[in-house]
Amino acid sequence: MSTRRRIKALEKKAGGSWRVHEFWEKLAAEVRRRRAEILAITPEDLRGAVAAAHDRDVHGPFREFFAVGTGGAFAPWAPSRPAGYLLPRALIEFMLHDDREWWVGHTCGRCGLKVPLLWRSSLDPNPPAELKVFPDCPACGWKTSYHAYSGPDREDGSPFLV
Ligand SMILES: [Zn+2]
């Protein structure tokens, strides 16, 4: 029996269409779309290294940028980027080459770009003195913070939440 007939038989047995297969196809399409979106705004000479890092380990340094169901490299409220926008080289270079423990814990309060923040473990005998990798946004120069993921800062620099 062909695979197509097997699926049809299972659909008939299940009493409806084969929704799991449909779900995985949609998810795979979304993963491909997000990956293409991030690579398109990566500086051209770094695209191969970013794609290779993601291919090597989907849980590696670009996991949060490539994740489906999130804002990717930006907070959900971030304004759209101008044509030709590229992610800052310093950000990509850090994510590719820095071997300290970090997570994408800070966000720019103006453009919404997500940036790394170092981990500090109580078990680390030599913890980093400063957790901020980019206290100022490597794209626009505005300050980065934890709260900015939820919304942009006001023009006077105060968080919109207060
Ligand atoms: Zn910014």
Residues whose N, C-alpha, C, O or C-beta is under 5 A from the ligand:
A	BS01	ZN	C108 R110 C111 G112 L113 C137 A139 C140 G141 W142
